[in-house]
Amino acid sequence: RKEVEQDPGPFNVPEGATVAFNCTYSNSASQSFFWYRQDCRKEPKLLMSVYSSGNEDGRFTAQLNRASQYISLLIRDSKLSDSATYLCVVNFYAAGNKLTFGGGTRVLVKP
Amino acid sequence: EPEVTQTPSHQVTQMGQEVILRCVPISNHLYFYWYRQILGQKVEFLVSFYNNEISEKSEIFDDQFSVERPDGSNFTLKIRSTKLEDSAMYFCASSELEPSNTEAFFGQGTRLTVV
């Protein structure tokens, strides 16, 4: 089983709609969780960290479910500029100083 | 805003040649990393570097790879004898603290093409 798994999509989203997608991780001894955003042929950029109690940053909401070993990202009121690949990233406790990336979920927001 | 810078943006090299990819991390950061992304695939960890030594490395980071911090600002990745399968985007990253506690900032990447 892959360490971090994501639905590759694409998720085709009408502008203004809400989209949500999950990421599952294999190691229960995980430490920290993040959502990064990657535009085509660009570097990953941190979108938000994911906290145990869930957290919100503007139109973006992240949730963590340790019992079922998944995290989620919800985007409300989607903008055209939200079109990107969203990378689920985990720092596994035993892995030390490295981030483990999922394959990404592609989101396409259309007018 | 401080940023991680990488040079060159694109490098074409012949199979078997040595390449050096260069990075200037953010100045007050203590942890440095190299990741790579083969076209259409996920971002993969190569190596992390802290306190002037390698702290973690992946199975990909074999004897043909090496990293160096030759001075106070640069962080380099050397591939000694490039193979076709080394063609990828190589990202340098840095963080102020260890990655569980802080954001890792990525450079814009070097696209390496081995022909």
HADDOCK unambig.tbl for C-alpha pairs under 7 A between the chains (distance, minus, plus):
assign (segid A and resid 31 and name CA) (segid B and resid 100 and name CA) 6.72 0.50 0.50
assign (segid A and resid 32 and name CA) (segid B and resid 100 and name CA) 5.34 0.50 0.50
assign (segid A and resid 42 and name CA) (segid B and resid 108 and name CA) 6.22 0.50 0.50
assign (segid A and resid 43 and name CA) (segid B and resid 106 and name CA) 6.14 0.50 0.50
assign (segid A and resid 43 and name CA) (segid B and resid 107 and name CA) 6.46 0.50 0.50
assign (segid A and resid 43 and name CA) (segid B and resid 108 and name CA) 5.13 0.50 0.50
assign (segid A and resid 43 and name CA) (segid B and resid 109 and name CA) 6.44 0.50 0.50
assign (segid A and resid 44 and name CA) (segid B and resid 106 and name CA) 6.48 0.50 0.50
assign (segid A and resid 45 and name CA) (segid B and resid 106 and name CA) 6.94 0.50 0.50
assign (segid A and resid 46 and name CA) (segid B and resid 103 and name CA) 6.95 0.50 0.50
assign (segid A and resid 91 and name CA) (segid B and resid 99 and name CA) 6.90 0.50 0.50
assign (segid A and resid 91 and name CA) (segid B and resid 100 and name CA) 5.92 0.50 0.50
assign (segid A and resid 97 and name CA) (segid B and resid 48 and name CA) 6.42 0.50 0.50
assign (segid A and resid 97 and name CA) (segid B and resid 56 and name CA) 6.49 0.50 0.50
assign (segid A and resid 97 and name CA) (segid B and resid 98 and name CA) 6.03 0.50 0.50
assign (segid A and resid 97 and name CA) (segid B and resid 99 and name CA) 5.99 0.50 0.50
assign (segid A and resid 98 and name CA) (segid B and resid 45 and name CA) 6.81 0.50 0.50
assign (segid A and resid 98 and name CA) (segid B and resid 48 and name CA) 6.73 0.50 0.50
assign (segid A and resid 98 and name CA) (segid B and resid 99 and name CA) 6.61 0.50 0.50
assign (segid A and resid 99 and name CA) (segid B and resid 45 and name CA) 6.93 0.50 0.50
assign (segid A and resid 100 and name CA) (segid B and resid 45 and name CA) 6.98 0.50 0.50
assign (segid A and resid 101 and name CA) (segid B and resid 42 and name CA) 6.70 0.50 0.50
assign (segid A and resid 101 and name CA) (segid B and resid 43 and name CA) 5.93 0.50 0.50
assign (segid A and resid 101 and name CA) (segid B and resid 44 and name CA) 6.90 0.50 0.50
assign (segid A and resid 102 and name CA) (segid B and resid 42 and name CA) 6.45 0.50 0.50
assign (segid A and resid 103 and name CA) (segid B and resid 41 and name CA) 6.63 0.50 0.50
assign (segid A and resid 103 and name CA) (segid B and resid 42 and name CA) 4.56 0.50 0.50
